[in-house]
Amino acid sequence: MKILYAIQGTGNGHVSRAREVIPTLKRFADVDVFLSGGNSNLELPFEVNYKSKGLSFDYGKSGSLSYFNTLRKLQPTRIWREIRDFPIQQYDLVLNDFECISAYAAKLRGVPCMSFSHQASLLSKQAPRPSGFHLLGETILSHYAPADYAVGLHFQRYDDSIFTPIIRKEIRQLNPIKLGHYTVYLPAVGNQEILNMLTQIPDVRWEVFSRNNRYTYMEKNVCIRPIQNDMFIHSLSTCRGLLTSAGFEAPAEALFLDKKLFVIPIGGQYEQACNAAALNELGVSSGNFGDASLLQDLQNWVTKPQTISVNFPDITNDLVEQIVFDQAPFFVPGLAAGW
């Protein structure tokens, strides 16, 4: 069986999951890798057969998605050409982690496509949502990467086609301890904006991992570091808690390691609003960048205990084997219709 594993390269979460899944997948099938987008700070430790600029979301420095920069970088002619010309017909299955070019190429040529991502879990109405009506967000989730099948990953098993997070071996093998610092990863917030906020909580030592930095420096009680995988894992393993955006992988790893967690959803990114809603149900604190109450909420968070019990078993091998040899249980009638 020949499989194309297609990865959305915006942010580190998709790439982090691929580093865990692809070596397992290669035990069962012939696998090629397609990386779309280029905002990840993590490297893939195996050959990438295809690369594309893809269709990626762009973040500003004020905690929100930059619609202007995202639209400015949109190149519909290039994207259509890549969809049309991609050699998709040589594959028996596309395993798609929220990547649009391979998804539409598969639809165009009639190649089976399975959505295998956290975003796929949000196709189920059982997954938590923020209050209110969010037409644009729901439309993007449903149409960005169409598929015939859906395997979703979420903080809980809200539906039959939703599974608990894939926690990478580097995290599972840790023996976490709690030292005095808090780890910070807020990729949509600029360094100065982070410093302005965290230096106002002087009794806490913060270790900030920034996509905007190439070197380490200190300002008062805040250490700004470049994103480096081993350094981040060490910081997370030894921290008292994690302050991060409301993505999926980093919060899941923090919960697995029994760390306190506070999330700040990236403004304008509906998936993160959904994640924050799900985490709130578990008892995780959240806030929005720019809110007048955020500083006080963070001060309260660092002084109060947090006890959240999760069960994230190691499902990678069994789930990958089931995907390769028995796709039928994950078929979603009508999922790929009407695009």
N, C-alpha and C positions, 0 to 999 in steps of 0.2 A: 504494500500500500504506500502510495506517495502522497505526502501531506505538505501543504504550505502553511507555515505558522506565521501569521501576519501580526505585527506589533505596532501599536500606536506609541510613538516615541515622545509624546508630550508628557513631561514629568517623569519621575523615576519609578512609579508604581508598576506600570506595565512591563518595563524592562526588568525590574526586580523579580516579578513573577515568571517571566520568560527564562531567567537564569536558573530557576528551579524546575520548570516544567519541561523545557526542551531536552535536557539530557535524559529524562525519564521517557519522553515521547520517542526518542531515537532508539530506544530498546525495542520498540514495537513496530516502527515504520521508518521509511525513508523520508527524511524531513529536510525541507529547504526553509530558509528564514527570510522574511521580508520586514524591514524596518522603515517605518514611515514617520516623518517628522524628526526634529532634531533638538528638542529641549531637554533631553535627559542628561544627567551628569554621570550616569553609570555606563560602563562598557559591558558589552556582551562577550563572554569568554569562549565564543565559538564563531564559526564563519557566518557572515551575513551575506546571503546570495543576491539580494536585491535591496536597494535603498532608494528612497524618494523623499522629497521635501514634504509630500503629502498635503493634508489639510489639517493644520494644527491651530490650536487656540493660543493666543498670545496674552501674557499677563503684564500688567503695569507694575508700579511700585507702591500703590496705595491700597493693596489688598483686594483688587477686583480684576476680573477679566477685561481686557482691552478690546472692545468690539471694533474700534477704529483700526488698531494695528492688525487684528485678525482679518478684517475685510480688506485692508490695504495689501496684505500679503496673499490674498486669495487670487489664484490664477486658474480660472475655470477652463481655459483652453488647454493648458498643460495637464490639468487633472483629467479631463475627458480623454486626451490623447493617451495618458498612462493607463486609464481604464480600458480603452479600446485595444491597446497594443500589448497589454500584459499577457505573457504566455500561460494563462490560467488553465488551459485545457489539458496540460500535461499532468495535472494533479487530480487525485481521487477525492480529496477533501481539502477545504480551506478551514483551518482552525484560526478564528479571527478574534483578536483582542482589541476590539473597538477601532478597527482600521478601515477606512472608507474605500480606498482604491481597490483592494483585493475583494472586498465585499461586493462592490458593484460590477467588477470584472467577472466574478463568479455568477452573479445574477444574469449578466448579459449573455454568458456562454453556457448557462445551465449546469454549472459545476456545484455540487453540494457544498454548502457553507454553514459552519457551526459558529455561533457567537459564544465565545468562551472568555468571559470577562466579568468584572464587577458590574459594569453597565448593563449586562444581560440580565442581572437579577432585577433591575428596575423595570424590565418589561412586564414583570408580574405586578398586578395591582395589590398583591399582598405585602409587598415591600413598603416600608414606611415612607411617607411623604410629608413635606412641610405643609402647614395650613395654607389655604387659598388656592386659586386657579392659576396654573402655570403652563399655558398653551405652548409657548416657545420652547421651554425646557422639555416638555413631553414630546414635542415634535422632533427635536434634535435627537433625543434618546432613541426614538422609534425609527428614524429615517437615516441616521448618520452611517450606519453599517448594517444593512439588511441581511437577514440570514434565514435559513430553513430550520435551524435547530437553535436551541438556547440552553447553555449551561451557565448559570449565574453563581457568583461568589458574594457572600454578604456576611454580616456579623452574626446572623442567626439563620436557621433554615426556615424562612418564611413560606416556602412553597416547595413542591416536590423537585423542581428543576433548579433549586437554589442550594448551594453547599457552603459550608463554613470556609474561612480563608485558607489559602495555601500559604503556610508559614515556611519560609526558606530554612534550610538546614543550619545556616550560620546563626540563625536566631534560636532554633530549637536546641542547639547544642550548648547554649550559653548557661552559665550559672550566675544569674543576675544578683546584684547586690544594690543597696541604696546608700550612696554617698551624699554629698551635700548639694550637688548642682541639679539644675533643670535643663533638659535638652530642648532646643527650639529649632523647628523647621517650618518657615513661612515663606514659600517660594514666590508668592505674589506681593510681598511687602519688601520695600527697599531697606537697606541697612540702617539708614539714618532714622527712618520711621520706627524701626524696631528699637533702636537705641533710645529714641525719645520716650518710648513707652517703658522699656524694661529698667532703665536707670532710675525710674521713679519707684522701683521696688528694690531698695538698696540692700536689704538684708538677705537677698537671694543671689546665688552665683548662677549666671545663665551661660550656657554654651550654645551659640547660635551657628547653625550651618547654613551658609548663604551661597546661592548660585551666582551671586554677583562678585564673589571674592576669589582671588588666587593665592592669598597669603593669610596668615593668622595675626590678629591684633587684639589688644584689650582697650576697652574704654570703661573706666570705673569698674562696675561689677559684671560687665558683659564681655565675653570672649567671642569674637567673630571668626569663624573658621570656613575654609572652602569645603565644598562637599566632597568627601572622600569616604568610600564605602566602609573600610575597616575602622576608620576614626569615628564615623557616625555610629556604627554598631557598638563600639566600646563605650561611647558616651551614653547611648540608650541603655546599655546593659547595666551601667553603674549609676544612672540618674535616679532622682526621686520621682520625676514625672516628665512628661512630654507635652510641650505646647506646640501645636502644629495646625496646619490647614485641615479641613475636613475631607481629606482624601480617604483612601481605603487601606492600603498596605501599612503605612506608618501607624495609624491608630490601631489596626489589628495586631501589629507586632507589640505595641506598647501594652495592650490589654493582655496579650499572651504572656508577657513578662511581668505581669502584675504591677505595672507602673500607673501612677496617677496620670490622667489625661484631660487636657483642655483643648478644644478645637475651635478654630476661627474659619468658617467657610469662606472660600474665595467668592467675593461679590459677583453676582451675575452668572455663576456656574451652578446650574440647577442640581447636578449630581451631588455636589457638595452640600447643598441645602438638604437633600434627601438623606445623606449620610449623617448630618448633624441631627436630624429628626430621629434616625434610628439609634444613634449614640445617646441622645437625651433619654430615650426609652430605657436604655441600659443603666442610666444614672451618671453619664458623662456630662461635664459642664461644657458650655459653649458660649460664645459671644461674637459680635460682629465688629470688625475693624472700623474705627471711627465713631462707635457708640460712646456716649458720655459715661456709661456705666462700665466699660470694658476694664479700665484700670482697677476699679474697686472689685470687680468680679475676679480678676487675676489675683489680687491681694488676698481675697477670701479663699481662693483655690489653694494657694501655696500653704495656707495655715491650717486647712482642714483635711482630715483623712478621707480617702476614697477607697471603698471596698466593692469591687465588681468581679464576679466570678464568671469566667468564660470557659468553654470547652471547644478547643480547636484541634481535633485529632489530625494526625498525619494521613491525609487522604490522597496525596498526589499520585502514588502508584496505582491504587485501585481506580481512581477517577479517570486517569489517562487511559488505562486499559479498557475501561468501560466505554470511553469515547471512541477509541479506535475500533473495537470489535462489536459494539452494540449501540449504534446511534439512535435506534428507534425510540427508546424511552424518553429521549430528550426532544423528540419532534414536537413542534408547536404548530398546530393547524392554523393556517392563515397568517402566520408570522411574516412570510415573505410575499404575501399577496397584496396587491393594491398599491405598490410603490410607484 
